[in-house]
Amino acid sequence: MAKKERVPEQMKEQDRMFWVKRMNNILVTAEEIVREEIIYTF
């Protein structure tokens, strides 16, 4: 998902807080997908 959202590792060195925000956003999105597709399907 990080590749799809274009969040390169280089960004971590350049603007750490922005990188952390983007990665947290990706994590939350992934968790929502898991909940929707796995947990609520049963």
N, C-alpha and C positions, 0 to 999 in steps of 0.2 A: 504494500500500500504506500510505503514511503516513496518508492520509485514512481508509482502512478501519480502521487501528489507532488512529485519533484522536490523532495526534501533530501538533498545530498548531504553526505557526511561532512563535506567542506563547510557547510553552513554552521555546523556545530562549532567550528573554530572561529568563524567570522562573527556570528551573532547567536550566542549560546541561548539566550532567553527566547528568542524567536524560534529557534530549533526545538527547544523544550516544549513550547506551546503547540507547535505543529505536531510533534510526536505524541503529545498527550491527546490531541484531537484525533489522531489516527487510532490511538489505543481505545478511546471511547467509542469510536465508530466501529472498530472491530468487535468490541464487546457487545454492542447493540446487534450486530449481524449475528453473532453466536447465539444471543438470547432469542432473537426472532426465528432463526432457522433450526436451532437444535432444541432449546428448552421449550418453547411454546408450540412446537409441532407435535409434541407427544401428549 
